[in-house]
Amino acid sequence: MTRTVVGTGRLTMGASLILRLSTRVTAMQGTVATFDQTTRSGKLLTDEGMPLEFPASSLAEHIRHLRVGQRVFVETDGTTVTSIKIWN
């Protein structure tokens, strides 16, 4: 998302300034609730009790399989899971 600011005050640089709004990444832990090995996607439950679905693209490359009940590290950008990692 970009926001264009137009003005001549000290907080604007010249006639316009384009600001990139940063994406907030939230890291947490959770437990695998379901995992489909053919699609490599599934659902997990965070420690706060929030259910999240995760796509195959969010899994770290070294993860081949997840077990129901397995603990994982989860990163989200709001409501979308961006990364899932496991303990080594």
C-alpha positions in Angstrom: 0.0 0.0 0.0 1.3 3.4 -0.8 0.1 6.8 0.3 0.8 10.0 -1.5 1.2 13.2 0.6 0.9 16.5 -1.1 1.9 19.8 0.7 4.6 22.2 1.4 5.1 21.8 5.2 8.4 20.6 6.8 7.2 17.1 6.8 6.7 16.9 3.1 9.6 17.1 0.7 8.7 19.4 -2.1 5.4 19.1 -3.8 4.8 15.4 -3.1 6.1 12.5 -1.2 5.3 8.8 -1.5 5.5 6.9 1.7 5.6 3.1 1.9 3.5 1.8 4.8 5.5 -1.0 6.4 4.0 -4.4 6.8 3.9 -5.6 10.3 5.1 -9.2 10.8 3.9 -11.0 13.9 5.8 -14.0 15.2 4.1 -16.6 17.4 3.9 -20.2 18.2 1.2 -22.7 17.4 0.1 -26.3 17.1 -0.7 -28.1 13.9 -4.4 -29.0 13.7 -4.5 -30.6 10.2 -2.0 -31.2 7.4 -2.6 -32.5 3.9 0.6 -34.0 2.6 -0.5 -33.9 -1.0 -1.2 -30.1 -1.1 1.3 -29.3 1.8 -1.3 -27.0 3.3 -3.3 -27.2 6.5 -4.6 -25.5 9.6 -3.0 -24.6 13.0 -4.1 -23.2 16.3 -2.0 -20.4 17.8 -1.3 -20.2 21.5 -3.8 -17.4 21.8 -6.5 -19.8 20.5 -6.8 -18.3 17.0 -7.2 -20.8 14.1 -5.2 -20.1 11.0 -5.0 -21.8 7.6 -1.6 -22.0 6.0 -0.7 -22.5 2.3 2.2 -24.7 1.1 4.2 -21.6 0.2 4.5 -20.7 3.9 6.4 -23.9 4.8 10.2 -23.8 5.2 11.9 -25.8 2.4 13.3 -28.4 4.8 9.8 -29.4 6.1 8.5 -32.5 4.4 5.7 -33.5 6.8 3.9 -32.0 9.8 2.2 -34.1 12.4 -1.1 -33.2 14.1 -0.1 -31.7 17.5 3.4 -30.7 16.4 4.6 -27.3 17.7 5.7 -24.8 15.1 6.9 -21.2 14.9 4.5 -19.0 12.8 4.9 -15.6 11.2 1.9 -13.7 9.9 1.3 -10.3 8.2 -2.0 -9.8 9.9 -4.3 -12.7 9.1 -2.2 -14.5 6.4 0.5 -17.0 7.4 3.8 -16.1 5.7 6.2 -18.6 7.3 6.1 -21.8 9.3 9.3 -23.3 10.9 10.0 -26.1 13.3 12.5 -26.7 16.1 15.7 -28.4 14.9 
